[in-house]
Amino acid sequence: MIDLTVNGTVLSATEHGQGPLVVLIMGSGSPGSIWRANQVPALLDAGFRVVTYDQRGVNAGTDARAAHTESIPVRQLADDLAGLIEHFGGPAHLVGTSLGSRVALALALIRRDLVDRVVTMTGHARLDPVAERLARGEVELFDSGVEVPAAYSSAVTALQNLSPASLRDEAAARDWLDVLELSPGAVTSAERAHVAGLLELGDRRAAYSGVTTPVLVLSFTDDVMVPPHLGRELAELLPTAEYVEVSDAGHYGYLERPGQTNRHVIEFLTRSR
């Protein structure tokens, strides 16, 4: 892992392998290390050079400065990503999940020269009413200073992000709950800043029609955070997009069903134009 100073902030990044560059972009408040268990090995086996990184606000140094009254705009995250790609030698394929998909699309709009292809997992052009209310509630929860018990937080996170197919397997459900209970509290300062920036971004349906980069919009059938109909809507907006769904998977589908997810991603990134 190396620390890079980009646009006045320090980004922690890790480079793996050799070949065409793929940058993996995580969702709100989450570290890039999450990609390493499933997506990094698959992409390395497919012959790619892979970079994972912590977005602005996630590492300890920046997180300490992310006061609860601040937000981190998606445009700023996209500018950071541009600097990262320039450091590692672009252009790059971008694979983002949730907020990461919005960052990838933002960069495809403002720096087309740095972007080859884009995969959006749980991609969307807007928040639906429930997701928007939840996002505003998460900001308010952090600002209130209330500490949510870890056991409760883990159960709510599982219900929000995992497929019923995963939760029906009681042994697997217990394993997930154990992992989630060890995670930070309900809302971290980094997540608060990212979610606030996403709320400020608003509805981008009109803007995304200007994306000319080839895009794979990948949704998960049981995703209640970003339902598949929002992915289909995004794919219809993008001039060069195609759409696929992975079944029996929720918002964490890239972790629940990594084999199917990775197969779609690699097939798209390696396909001849």
TORLUMTI-324436 format. One record per residue: x, z, y of N, C-alpha, C, O in turn; residue number from 0; residue in one letter. Coordinates in steps of 0.2 Angstrom, whole numbers. Each point is the difference from the previous one (the first is absolute). Layout:
N
nX;nZ;nY;caX;caZ;caY;cX;cZ;cY;oX;oZ;oY;num;residu
X;Z;Y;X;Z;Y;X;Z;Y;X;Z;Y;NUM;A
...
END
This chain:
273
nX;nZ;nY;caX;caZ;caY;cX;cZ;cY;oX;oZ;oY;num;residu
4;0;-6;-4;0;6;4;0;6;6;3;1;0;M
-8;-7;4;4;0;7;-5;1;5;-6;-1;0;1;I
8;4;6;-4;1;6;2;-5;5;6;-1;2;2;D
-11;-2;0;1;-6;5;-3;2;7;-6;3;-1;3;L
9;-4;6;-3;1;7;-4;-6;2;4;-5;1;4;T
-10;5;-1;-4;-6;2;-5;2;5;-4;4;0;5;V
4;-8;6;-4;1;5;-1;8;2;-5;2;2;6;N
11;1;-2;1;7;3;-2;5;-5;-1;6;2;7;G
-1;-8;-8;-2;5;-6;5;-1;-6;3;-5;0;8;T
-3;10;-4;4;-1;-6;-4;-1;-6;-5;4;-1;9;V
6;-9;-2;-4;-2;-6;5;1;-6;5;-3;-1;10;L
-8;6;-4;4;1;-7;-2;-6;-4;-6;0;-2;11;S
11;-3;-1;-2;-6;-4;5;0;-6;6;2;0;12;A
-8;-6;-5;4;-1;-6;-1;-7;-2;-5;-3;-1;13;T
11;0;-1;0;-7;-2;2;0;-8;4;4;-2;14;E
-8;-8;-1;1;-1;-7;1;-7;-2;-4;-4;2;15;H
9;3;-6;1;-7;-3;2;-5;4;2;1;6;16;G
-2;-8;-8;2;-6;3;-6;-5;-1;-3;0;-4;17;Q
3;-5;9;-4;-5;0;-5;-1;6;2;4;5;18;G
-7;-7;-5;-5;-1;5;-2;7;2;-2;4;-4;19;P
1;-3;11;-1;7;2;-8;1;0;-4;-4;2;20;L
2;10;-5;-7;3;0;1;7;4;4;4;-2;21;V
-8;-3;7;-1;7;3;-7;2;-2;-5;-3;1;22;V
6;10;-4;-7;3;-2;-1;5;6;4;4;2;23;L
-11;-4;0;-2;4;6;-6;5;-3;-5;-3;-2;24;I
7;9;3;-5;5;-3;-6;1;5;1;-2;6;25;M
-6;6;-8;-5;2;4;1;6;5;5;2;0;26;G
-10;0;3;0;6;5;4;6;-2;-2;3;-5;27;S
7;-1;8;3;6;-1;4;0;-7;3;6;-1;28;G
-2;-11;-2;3;1;-7;7;-3;0;1;-5;3;29;S
3;8;-7;7;-3;-1;1;-6;-4;-4;-1;-4;30;P
9;-3;6;1;-6;-4;2;1;-7;0;-4;-4;31;G
2;10;2;2;2;-7;-5;-1;-5;1;-1;-6;32;S
-7;1;8;-6;-1;-4;0;-6;-4;-2;-1;-6;33;I
5;-4;9;1;-7;-3;4;0;-6;0;-5;-4;34;W
5;10;4;6;-1;-5;-2;0;-7;4;-2;-4;35;R
-9;6;2;-2;1;-7;-2;-6;-3;1;-2;-6;36;A
-5;-2;10;-4;-6;-4;2;-7;3;2;-5;-3;37;N
-3;5;10;1;-7;3;8;-2;1;1;-6;-2;38;Q
3;10;3;7;-2;1;3;-2;-6;3;-6;0;39;V
-4;9;-6;3;-3;-6;-3;-7;-2;4;-4;-2;40;P
-10;3;3;-3;-6;-2;2;-6;5;2;-5;-3;41;A
-1;7;9;3;-5;5;7;-2;-2;2;-6;1;42;L
2;11;-3;7;-1;-1;0;-4;-6;5;-5;-1;43;L
-9;6;-4;0;-4;-7;-1;-7;2;2;-5;-4;44;D
-6;4;9;-2;-7;2;5;-3;4;-1;-6;2;45;A
6;9;0;6;-3;4;0;1;7;3;-4;4;46;G
-7;9;-1;0;1;7;4;5;2;2;5;-4;47;F
0;-5;10;4;6;4;-6;3;3;-4;-2;4;48;R
4;9;-5;-6;4;2;2;5;5;5;4;-1;49;V
-8;-3;7;1;5;5;-6;5;0;-5;-3;1;50;V
6;9;-2;-5;5;1;2;4;6;6;1;2;51;T
-11;2;2;2;4;6;-5;5;2;-6;-1;-2;52;Y
7;6;6;-5;4;3;-1;-2;7;4;-1;4;53;D
-11;0;-3;-2;-3;7;1;6;5;1;6;-1;54;Q
0;-8;7;0;4;6;-5;6;-1;-6;-1;-1;55;R
9;7;2;-4;6;-1;0;4;-6;-2;5;-1;56;G
5;-9;-5;0;3;-6;6;4;-1;-1;6;-3;57;V
7;-8;5;6;4;-2;0;6;5;-4;0;5;58;N
8;5;-7;-1;7;3;2;-1;8;-3;4;4;59;A
8;-8;-3;2;0;7;-5;-2;5;-1;2;5;60;G
-3;-8;-7;-5;-3;4;-6;5;0;-4;0;5;61;T
2;2;-11;-6;4;-1;0;6;4;-5;2;3;62;D
11;1;-2;0;6;5;-2;-2;7;-2;5;4;63;A
3;-11;-2;-2;-2;7;-7;-3;0;-2;-1;6;64;R
-1;0;-11;-7;-3;0;-5;6;1;-3;2;-5;65;A
3;-1;11;-5;6;2;-7;-2;-1;-2;-6;-1;66;A
-2;11;0;-7;-1;-3;-4;-4;5;-6;-3;-1;67;H
8;2;8;-3;-3;5;1;-8;0;-2;-3;4;68;T
7;1;-8;3;-7;0;-3;-4;-6;-3;2;-5;69;E
3;-9;6;-1;-4;-5;6;-5;0;4;-1;4;70;S
-4;-3;-10;5;-5;-1;-3;-6;-1;-3;-1;-5;71;I
3;-4;10;-4;-6;0;3;-4;-6;6;0;-2;72;P
-11;-4;-1;2;-5;-5;5;-5;3;5;-2;-4;73;V
-6;0;10;5;-5;3;7;3;0;5;-4;-1;74;R
-4;10;2;6;4;0;3;0;-7;6;-1;-1;75;Q
-10;2;-4;2;0;-7;3;-7;-2;4;-1;-4;76;L
-8;-4;7;2;-7;-2;7;-2;4;4;-3;-3;77;A
-3;5;9;6;-1;3;6;4;-4;5;-3;0;78;D
-7;9;-2;6;3;-4;1;-4;-7;6;-1;-2;79;D
-11;-2;-1;1;-4;-6;4;-6;2;4;-2;-4;80;L
-5;-1;10;4;-6;2;7;2;0;4;-4;-2;81;A
-2;10;5;7;2;1;3;1;-7;6;-1;-1;82;G
-10;4;-4;2;1;-6;2;-6;-4;5;-1;-3;83;L
-9;-4;4;1;-7;-4;6;-3;3;4;-3;-3;84;I
-3;3;10;5;-3;3;7;3;-3;5;-3;0;85;E
-5;10;-1;6;3;-2;1;-2;-7;6;-1;-2;86;H
-11;0;-3;2;-2;-6;0;-7;-1;2;-3;-6;87;F
-3;-1;11;0;-7;-1;-6;-4;-2;0;-1;-6;88;G
-4;0;10;-7;-3;-2;1;-8;0;5;-3;1;89;G
-11;0;-2;-6;2;0;-2;4;-7;4;0;-4;90;P
-9;3;4;-2;5;-6;-7;-2;-2;-5;-1;4;91;A
4;3;-11;-7;0;-2;-2;8;1;4;4;0;92;H
-10;-3;2;-3;6;2;-5;2;-5;-5;-4;-1;93;L
5;10;-2;-5;3;-4;-2;7;3;4;5;0;94;V
-10;-5;3;-2;6;3;-7;3;-4;-4;-4;-2;95;G
3;11;3;-6;2;-3;-3;4;6;3;4;4;96;T
-10;-4;-3;-4;3;5;3;-1;7;0;-6;2;97;S
2;11;1;3;-1;7;6;-5;-1;1;-4;5;98;L
3;4;-10;5;-4;-1;-2;-8;0;4;-4;3;99;G
-10;3;-5;-3;-7;0;-1;-2;7;1;-6;2;100;S
-3;11;3;-2;-2;7;7;-1;3;0;-4;5;101;R
5;8;-6;7;-1;3;2;-7;-2;3;-4;4;102;V
-3;2;-11;2;-6;-2;-3;-6;4;3;-5;2;103;A
-10;5;-2;-4;-5;4;2;0;7;0;-5;3;104;L
1;11;0;2;0;7;7;-4;1;1;-3;5;105;A
4;4;-9;6;-3;1;-1;-7;-2;4;-4;4;106;L
-8;2;-8;-1;-8;-1;-3;-3;6;1;-6;1;107;A
-4;10;3;-3;-3;6;5;-1;6;0;-5;3;108;L
4;10;-3;5;1;6;7;-3;-2;4;-2;5;109;I
-2;2;-11;7;-3;-2;-1;-4;-6;3;2;-5;110;R
-6;-7;5;-1;-5;-5;7;-2;-3;0;-1;-6;111;R
5;1;10;6;-2;-3;4;5;-5;4;-2;-4;112;D
-7;8;4;3;5;-4;-4;1;-7;2;4;-4;113;L
-8;-7;4;-4;1;-6;-1;-7;-4;-1;-5;2;114;V
2;6;-9;-1;-5;-4;-7;0;-3;-4;-4;1;115;D
3;9;-6;-7;1;-2;-2;7;0;5;4;1;116;R
-11;-3;-1;-3;7;1;-5;2;-6;-4;-5;-1;117;V
5;10;-1;-5;3;-5;-3;6;3;4;5;2;118;V
-10;-5;-1;-4;6;3;-4;4;-6;-4;-3;-3;119;T
7;9;1;-4;4;-5;-5;4;4;2;3;5;120;M
-8;-3;-7;-6;3;4;0;-2;8;-1;4;4;121;T
3;-11;-4;0;-3;7;-7;0;3;-5;0;-3;122;G
4;0;10;-6;1;3;1;-2;8;6;1;2;123;H
-11;-4;1;1;-2;7;-3;6;4;0;-1;7;124;A
-4;5;-10;-4;5;4;-1;6;-4;0;-1;-6;125;R
-2;7;9;-2;6;-4;-8;-1;0;-3;-1;5;126;L
0;3;-11;-7;0;0;-2;7;3;4;4;1;127;D
-11;-3;0;-2;6;3;2;7;-3;2;4;3;128;P
-2;-4;-10;2;6;-4;8;1;1;2;6;2;129;V
2;-11;-3;7;0;1;2;2;7;5;4;1;130;A
-8;-6;4;1;1;7;-2;8;1;4;3;4;131;E
-9;-1;-6;-2;7;1;5;5;-4;2;5;3;132;R
0;-7;-9;5;4;-3;6;0;3;4;5;1;133;L
-1;-11;2;6;0;4;0;5;6;4;3;1;134;A
-10;-4;3;-1;5;6;0;7;-3;3;5;4;135;R
-6;-4;-9;0;7;-3;7;3;-2;1;6;1;136;G
3;-11;-4;7;3;-2;4;1;7;4;5;-1;137;E
-5;-9;6;3;2;6;-2;7;3;4;4;2;138;V
-10;-3;-2;-3;6;2;2;6;-4;1;6;2;139;E
-1;-7;-9;2;5;-4;8;2;1;1;6;0;140;L
3;-10;1;7;1;2;0;4;6;4;5;1;141;F
-7;-7;4;0;3;7;-3;7;0;2;4;4;142;D
-7;-3;-9;-3;7;0;5;5;-2;-1;6;1;143;S
6;-8;-5;5;5;-3;-2;3;-6;3;4;-3;144;G
-9;-6;0;-3;3;-6;5;-2;-6;2;-6;0;145;V
0;10;-4;4;-1;-6;-5;-1;-6;-3;5;-2;146;E
3;-10;-1;-5;-1;-6;4;2;-6;6;-2;-1;147;V
-9;6;-4;3;2;-6;2;-6;-4;-3;-5;0;148;P
9;5;-3;3;-5;-4;-4;-2;-6;-1;-6;-1;149;A
-2;10;-2;-5;-1;-6;-5;-5;3;-2;-5;-4;150;A
-2;7;9;-5;-3;3;2;-7;2;-3;-5;-1;151;Y
9;4;5;2;-6;2;2;-5;-5;-2;-6;0;152;S
5;9;-6;1;-5;-5;-6;-3;-4;0;-5;-1;153;S
-5;9;1;-6;-2;-3;-4;-5;4;-2;-5;-2;154;A
2;6;9;-3;-5;4;4;-6;0;-3;-6;0;155;V
10;6;0;4;-6;0;-1;-4;-6;0;-6;0;156;T
-1;10;-6;-1;-4;-6;-7;-4;0;0;-6;-2;157;A
-5;9;5;-7;-3;0;0;-6;5;-3;-5;-1;158;L
7;6;7;0;-5;5;5;-6;-3;-2;-6;2;159;Q
7;7;-6;5;-5;-1;0;-3;-7;4;-5;-1;160;N
-7;8;-4;1;-2;-7;-6;-3;-2;-6;2;2;161;L
6;-6;-7;-6;-3;-3;-3;5;-5;3;4;-3;162;S
-10;-4;2;-3;4;-5;3;-1;-7;0;4;-4;163;P
3;-10;3;3;-2;-7;6;5;-1;1;2;-5;164;A
2;-1;10;6;5;0;-2;7;-1;2;4;-4;165;S
-8;-2;8;-2;7;0;-4;2;-6;0;6;-2;166;L
-2;-11;-2;-4;1;-6;5;2;-6;-2;4;-4;167;R
8;-6;5;6;3;-5;2;6;3;4;1;5;168;D
-6;5;-8;1;6;2;7;2;0;2;4;5;169;E
2;-6;-10;7;2;0;4;-4;6;4;3;4;170;A
-6;-9;-3;3;-4;6;-2;3;6;4;1;5;171;A
-11;1;-4;-2;3;6;4;7;2;1;1;6;172;A
0;3;-11;4;6;1;7;-2;2;2;4;5;173;R
1;-9;-8;7;-2;3;-1;-2;7;5;2;4;174;D
-9;-6;-2;-1;-2;7;-1;5;4;3;1;6;175;W
-7;4;-8;-2;6;5;7;4;1;1;3;5;176;L
2;-2;-11;7;4;1;4;-4;5;4;4;4;177;D
-3;-10;-4;4;-4;4;-2;1;7;4;1;5;178;V
-11;-2;-4;-3;0;7;1;7;3;0;0;6;179;L
-1;5;-10;0;7;3;7;1;2;1;5;5;180;E
4;-8;-7;7;1;2;2;-4;7;5;1;3;181;L
-10;-5;-1;1;-4;6;-1;4;6;-3;5;-1;182;S
5;-8;7;-2;4;6;-7;1;1;-4;-3;-4;183;P
2;7;9;-7;2;1;-4;-6;1;2;-6;0;184;G
-9;7;2;-5;-5;0;2;-5;5;0;-6;-1;185;A
3;8;7;2;-5;5;7;2;3;0;6;3;186;V
5;-10;-3;6;2;3;1;-3;7;-5;-4;2;187;T
10;6;2;0;-3;6;2;-7;0;-3;-4;5;188;S
6;1;-10;2;-7;0;-7;-3;-2;-1;-6;3;189;A
-3;8;-7;-6;-3;-2;-5;0;6;-3;-5;2;190;E
3;11;2;-4;0;6;2;-5;5;-5;-3;3;191;R
11;2;-2;2;-5;5;-1;-7;-3;-2;-4;5;192;A
3;2;-11;-2;-6;-3;-7;-2;1;-2;-5;2;193;H
-2;10;-4;-8;-1;0;-2;-1;7;-5;-4;1;194;V
7;8;3;-2;-1;7;2;-7;3;-4;-3;3;195;A
10;1;-5;2;-7;2;-5;-5;-3;-1;-5;3;196;G
-1;6;-10;-4;-5;-3;-7;0;4;-3;-5;0;197;L
1;11;2;-7;0;3;1;-4;7;-5;-3;2;198;L
10;4;1;1;-4;7;1;-7;-2;-2;-4;5;199;E
4;2;-11;1;-8;-1;-7;-3;0;-1;-5;2;200;L
-4;9;-5;-7;-3;0;-1;-6;-5;3;-1;-5;201;G
-8;-3;7;-2;-6;-4;4;-6;2;1;-2;6;202;D
3;0;-11;4;-6;1;-2;-6;-3;4;-5;-1;203;R
-10;4;0;-3;-6;-4;2;-6;4;2;-5;-3;204;R
-3;5;10;1;-6;4;8;-2;0;2;-6;-1;205;A
2;11;1;7;-1;1;3;-2;-7;4;-5;0;206;A
-6;7;-6;3;-2;-6;-2;-7;-2;4;-3;-4;207;Y
-8;0;7;-2;-7;-1;6;-4;2;1;-6;-2;208;S
4;9;6;6;-4;2;6;1;-4;5;-3;1;209;G
-6;7;-7;6;0;-4;0;-6;-5;-4;-2;-3;210;V
10;-1;4;1;-6;-4;5;1;-6;1;-5;-4;211;T
2;11;3;4;1;-6;-5;0;-6;-5;3;0;212;T
8;-5;-6;-4;1;-6;-1;7;-2;5;4;1;213;P
-11;-2;-2;-2;7;-1;-4;1;-7;-4;-4;-1;214;V
6;9;-3;-4;2;-6;-3;6;2;3;5;2;215;L
-10;-5;-2;-4;6;2;-2;3;-7;-3;-3;-4;216;V
6;9;3;-1;3;-7;-4;7;1;2;4;3;217;L
-8;-4;-6;-4;6;0;-1;3;-6;2;-3;-6;218;S
-5;9;6;-1;4;-6;-7;1;-1;-3;3;5;219;F
0;-4;-11;-7;0;0;-4;6;1;-5;0;3;220;T
9;6;-4;-3;7;1;2;3;6;0;6;1;221;D
3;-10;4;3;3;6;-6;2;5;-4;-4;2;222;D
3;11;-1;-5;2;4;3;0;8;-4;1;4;223;V
10;0;-4;3;0;7;0;-6;4;-2;-1;6;224;M
4;-5;-10;0;-7;3;-4;-4;-6;3;-3;-4;225;V
-9;3;5;-4;-3;-6;2;-8;0;1;-3;5;226;P
-2;0;-11;2;-7;-1;-4;-5;5;3;-5;1;227;P
-9;7;1;-3;-5;4;4;-1;7;0;-5;3;228;H
4;10;-1;4;0;6;6;-5;-2;2;-3;5;229;L
1;4;-11;5;-5;-2;-2;-7;0;3;-5;2;230;G
-9;4;-5;-3;-7;0;-1;-3;7;1;-6;1;231;R
-4;11;3;-1;-2;7;7;-3;4;0;-5;3;232;E
5;9;-5;7;-1;3;2;-7;-3;3;-4;4;233;L
-3;3;-10;2;-6;-3;-4;-6;3;3;-6;1;234;A
-9;7;0;-4;-6;3;2;-1;8;-1;-6;2;235;E
4;11;1;2;-1;7;7;-4;0;1;-4;5;236;L
3;5;-10;7;-2;1;0;-8;-3;-3;-1;-5;237;L
6;-3;9;0;-7;-2;3;-2;-6;-2;-5;-4;238;P
7;9;2;5;-2;-6;-1;6;-5;5;1;-4;239;T
-10;2;3;0;6;-4;-4;-2;-7;-4;-4;0;240;A
6;8;-5;-4;0;-6;-1;8;-2;3;4;3;241;E
-8;-3;-7;-3;6;-1;0;2;-8;-2;-4;-4;242;Y
4;10;2;0;2;-7;-2;8;0;1;3;5;243;V
-4;-1;-10;-2;7;-1;3;2;-7;0;-3;-5;244;E
2;10;6;2;3;-6;-5;5;-2;-2;4;4;245;V
0;-4;-11;-6;4;-2;2;7;-2;6;1;-1;246;S
-11;4;1;1;6;-2;6;4;4;4;3;-3;247;D
-4;-5;9;5;3;5;-3;2;7;-4;-4;2;248;A
7;9;0;-3;3;7;6;-2;5;3;-5;0;249;G
-3;9;6;4;-2;5;7;1;-2;5;-3;3;250;H
-3;7;-8;7;1;-2;0;-5;-6;4;1;-5;251;Y
-7;-7;5;0;-4;-6;7;-3;-2;1;-1;-6;252;G
4;1;11;6;-3;-2;4;5;-4;5;-1;-3;253;Y
-7;8;3;2;5;-4;-4;1;-7;3;1;-5;254;L
-9;-2;6;-5;0;-6;1;-6;-5;0;1;-6;255;E
1;-7;9;0;-6;-4;6;-4;2;-1;-5;3;256;R
7;8;-3;6;-4;2;1;-6;-3;3;-5;3;257;P
-4;4;-10;1;-6;-3;-4;-6;2;3;-5;2;258;G
-9;6;-1;-4;-5;3;1;-2;7;1;-5;2;259;Q
0;11;2;2;-1;7;7;-4;1;0;-5;4;260;T
5;7;-8;6;-3;1;0;-8;-2;3;-4;2;261;N
-7;3;-8;0;-7;-2;-3;-4;5;2;-6;1;262;R
-7;8;3;-3;-4;5;5;-1;6;0;-6;3;263;H
3;11;-1;5;0;5;6;-5;-1;1;-4;4;264;V
2;5;-10;5;-4;-2;-2;-8;-1;4;-4;2;265;I
-9;3;-5;-3;-7;-1;0;-3;7;1;-6;1;266;E
-4;9;4;-1;-2;7;6;-2;3;1;-5;3;267;F
4;10;-3;6;0;3;5;-6;-3;4;-2;4;268;L
-5;1;-10;5;-5;-3;-3;-7;-1;3;-5;-2;269;T
-9;4;4;-4;-6;-1;3;-5;5;2;1;6;270;R
-1;-7;-8;3;-6;4;-6;-2;5;-5;0;-2;271;S
8;-1;8;-5;-3;5;-2;-7;-1;-4;-3;4;272;R
END
